[in-house]
Amino acid sequence: MLVGIGLMPHGNPVLMPEDEETKKLAEVLRDIGEAFRDVDSCVLISPHNVRMSDHIGVVMAEHLISWLGFDGVELPGEWETDRELAERIYKATKDRFPVVDLHFASRSGRYSRWPLTWGELIPLQFLEKRPLVLLTPARSLSRKALIGFGEALGNLIEESEKKVALIISADHGHAHDENGPYGYRKESEEYDRLIMRLINEDRLEELPEIPDELIRNALPDSYWQMLIMLGAMRVGEFQLKESAYACPTYFGMAGALWVRK
């Protein structure tokens, strides 16, 4: 059963927040961890693991190993893959969507290892250690395909006897600061404000209507996995418990917690 959904950022500032907005965001992330402390598994969708333009990846490697932090911040740890759930997701979706199974070094055993980056490691700092299914989105897929995959994912989770949380790792516009690596673009602010309105006003069904030009100019790394999230949410009724937004540096970060009604 899909017990809830957490939208979680992967920016270093949430680990040691300095300003009030980021402190509030970190509180929401801790509440997400508390809400999901008793789940059996988590499905984590990250934009910063293996990158494929036109295929969704399902990581099958048994052991998930901390490998790459961001800006010198290292977060050691090791997690185990929920292979049973990962295999069900792959086998049930591969004939309908461009989905691939991902292994490294070995298909099983102690050498079946897969690297984790800040895209997974930062959200995981706020969650109880549970078996994971790591998925990667694909930016070249149509909105219809991403939402459709999300619907299939949600139904598969719903059919499981396990209590599962869906975690969406996402940062938003990346051009909030003229001194940042991408400079300043007004579209980053516009995109972030829109995303927060859709979250807080229960209007996520409008996500597919966001113009391509706005997405392209805002430079987010959230949109594609949020479309998958939208599809998964259609399996039941979910209530937004809390949300927060902060932008202490050049990229926007948001946290939101939905639970079953």
CORPE-V634170 format. One record per backbone hydrogen bond with DSSP energy under -1.0 kcal/mol. NH is the residue of the N-H (numbers start at 1). CO is the residue of the C=O. If there is no record, write none. Layout:
BEGIN
nh->{NH & NH}
co->{CO & CO}
END
This chain:
BEGIN
nh->{3 & 5 & 6 & 7 & 8 & 14 & 15 & 23 & 24 & 25 & 26 & 27 & 28 & 29 & 30 & 31 & 32 & 33 & 34 & 35 & 36 & 37 & 39 & 40 & 41 & 42 & 43 & 44 & 45 & 46 & 56 & 57 & 58 & 59 & 60 & 63 & 64 & 65 & 66 & 67 & 68 & 73 & 79 & 81 & 82 & 83 & 86 & 87 & 88 & 89 & 90 & 91 & 92 & 93 & 94 & 96 & 97 & 99 & 100 & 102 & 106 & 112 & 113 & 114 & 116 & 120 & 121 & 122 & 124 & 126 & 127 & 132 & 133 & 135 & 136 & 140 & 146 & 147 & 148 & 149 & 150 & 151 & 152 & 153 & 154 & 155 & 156 & 157 & 158 & 159 & 164 & 165 & 166 & 167 & 168 & 169 & 170 & 172 & 174 & 176 & 180 & 183 & 185 & 188 & 190 & 191 & 192 & 193 & 194 & 195 & 196 & 197 & 198 & 199 & 200 & 201 & 202 & 203 & 206 & 207 & 209 & 210 & 215 & 216 & 217 & 218 & 219 & 221 & 226 & 227 & 228 & 229 & 230 & 231 & 232 & 233 & 234 & 235 & 236 & 239 & 241 & 244 & 246 & 252 & 253 & 255 & 256 & 257 & 258 & 259 & 260 & 261}
co->{164 & 258 & 166 & 256 & 168 & 11 & 12 & 19 & 20 & 21 & 22 & 23 & 24 & 25 & 26 & 27 & 28 & 29 & 30 & 31 & 32 & 34 & 36 & 163 & 163 & 131 & 165 & 133 & 167 & 135 & 98 & 136 & 100 & 134 & 102 & 112 & 79 & 114 & 77 & 116 & 116 & 70 & 64 & 62 & 132 & 81 & 82 & 83 & 84 & 85 & 86 & 87 & 88 & 89 & 90 & 93 & 93 & 97 & 56 & 58 & 104 & 109 & 111 & 63 & 65 & 117 & 117 & 118 & 120 & 123 & 124 & 80 & 42 & 44 & 57 & 53 & 142 & 143 & 144 & 145 & 146 & 147 & 148 & 149 & 150 & 151 & 152 & 153 & 154 & 155 & 1 & 41 & 4 & 43 & 6 & 45 & 8 & 252 & 218 & 250 & 177 & 180 & 175 & 185 & 186 & 187 & 188 & 189 & 190 & 191 & 192 & 193 & 194 & 195 & 196 & 197 & 199 & 198 & 203 & 204 & 206 & 207 & 211 & 212 & 213 & 214 & 215 & 171 & 222 & 223 & 224 & 225 & 226 & 227 & 228 & 229 & 231 & 232 & 233 & 259 & 257 & 255 & 253 & 173 & 246 & 244 & 7 & 242 & 5 & 239 & 3 & 237}
END
